[in-house]
Amino acid sequence: MLREQSPLLRAIPKVDQVLALPELTRLAEETSLFAVTAAVRQVLDSLREEILAGQYGHTPTSTELLPLIEEAVKQRQQMGLRPVINGTGVILHTNLGRSRLSKEAAKAAMEAACSYSTLEYDLEQGKRGKREVHVEHLLTRLTGAEDALVVNNNAAALLLLLSSITAGRQVIISRGELVEIGGSFRIPDILKQSGSILAEVGTTNKTRLQDYEDAIHPQETGALLKVHTSNYQIVGFTQQVALEELVALGQKHHLPVIQDLGSGALFSLASCGIEGEPTAAQSIQAGADVVTFSGDKLLGGPQAGIILGKKACLAPMKQHPLMRALRLDKMSLAALEATLRLYRDPREAFARIPTLQMLGCGLSTVRARACLAQTVEKHSQVGGGAVPNQMLPTAATALQPQSISVTELEHRLRLGNPPVLGRISKDRLLLDARTLEDRELPMILDCLSRCLGECS
Ligand SMILES: *Cc1c(COP(=O)(O)O)cnc(C)c1O
């Protein structure tokens, strides 16, 4: 065996020889010599192994190896975290990064990333400032809250909040609101982690004001907590206590009332067909002492946790050692400020924030975008643990390949460049146009012709 293979091994071209190919000189100029050299080594190494495994009758020449090397360079240049085309129709797809940022927010993040900035510097005073000030004012103005604070995400907001104001004491919550959000975030676990004690009241389907009141013990109770059941709904024989009633109870017993709003709409989305989603301003208006929500769900901004409420409640959070551990970084802070600035004019927000654009996009526009091939009418999910029972009417391009199976097409598109993600339904691959952008349509056609070309 070995004797047969040794001439083949000897015929493997040297790295320098391969690198001298004009095609690779050009490729090294476009990318980097480092990447091309590494790719050549990688291809030659696997060639050696394959010859030893008896897979070759003759040794390929440098030129014959060229396509393999070009492919290896491409793979090396590719980021692990990279853009995909979302044809799933799920607007806030947690696995695909939830909200896309507006151009304004992306630009602000980029500038904060590439320049020194006023992150913690007060230009007028000429001395150290606070990073939160950039968004606090916008948040209080937009929601009517007394004070505001931002952290890394909503999970961090709750952890900081509970650690600061209820540690060692009971937090009373309805059994119907003990939410689990995807990826292991569970309200009971967060409570425990904060050092607070869970006091669940009522039943899964019905909780009354009296249940809360009966559980209050003057020395032991730290707060009343209301959690928005953002990713599920209990229907049928149900009853939950309205925030206003809980606020009255809290005031009677001098207990803070906290609301985890989850998705955090800043204004009503009824015009997009999303009914009944509470807004942050409504919760503040109803008298909640503290309200928390995510920056990258219905708000359509960067990952962030937003805390609104009374000054007296937020003060201990600002002083807490966890604040430093959970604080928001400068790029997200800049993106959040830019997003909130758009909200000063609701029309601007709807026109520029992609999440709101997609939610508000009329069916006729979605239909027109779906017209790549045969279209079907479906419903898109909002996703991201927001409004689970509300679906938006949509249109999807339905692909039914003749030469390969639908699962094979799904597979090829998913591994393509850029990856295109859809969903299979009734032996067709659906690309939901609500989450697609017009500029992505030619890219999808390109990807499709490559995928289908491979089989002919
Ligand atoms: C999504 C959600 C969270 C977690 O928010 P993150 O920003 O993902 O940390 C917490 N509570 C509720 C009710 C939610 O919907």
The ligand as an SDF file (V2000), in Angstrom:
LIG
                    3D

 15 15  0  0  0  0  0  0  0  0999 V2000
  -38.7840   38.3300   27.5670 C   0  0  0  0  0  0  0  0  0  0  0  0
  -39.1940   38.4360   28.9680 C   0  0  0  0  0  0  0  0  0  0  0  0
  -38.2400   38.4870   29.9910 C   0  0  0  0  0  0  0  0  0  0  0  0
  -36.7770   38.3870   29.7140 C   0  0  0  0  0  0  0  0  0  0  0  0
  -36.3270   39.5000   28.9980 O   0  0  0  0  0  0  0  0  0  0  0  0
  -34.8460   39.5200   28.3580 P   0  0  0  0  0  0  0  0  0  0  0  0
  -34.7160   40.9090   27.8460 O   0  0  0  0  0  0  0  0  0  0  0  0
  -34.8340   38.4640   27.3180 O   0  0  0  0  0  0  0  0  0  0  0  0
  -33.8830   39.2230   29.4630 O   0  0  0  0  0  0  0  0  0  0  0  0
  -38.6860   38.5950   31.2900 C   0  0  0  0  0  0  0  0  0  0  0  0
  -39.9900   38.6430   31.5800 N   0  0  0  0  0  0  0  0  0  0  0  0
  -40.9460   38.6030   30.6180 C   0  0  0  0  0  0  0  0  0  0  0  0
  -42.4020   38.6410   31.0210 C   0  0  0  0  0  0  0  0  0  0  0  0
  -40.5750   38.5020   29.2900 C   0  0  0  0  0  0  0  0  0  0  0  0
  -41.5220   38.4410   28.3250 O   0  0  0  0  0  0  0  0  0  0  0  0
  1  2  1  0
  2  3  1  0
  2 14  2  0
  3  4  1  0
  3 10  2  0
  4  5  1  0
  5  6  1  0
  6  7  2  0
  6  8  1  0
  6  9  1  0
 10 11  1  0
 11 12  2  0
 12 13  1  0
 12 14  1  0
 14 15  1  0
M  END
$$$$
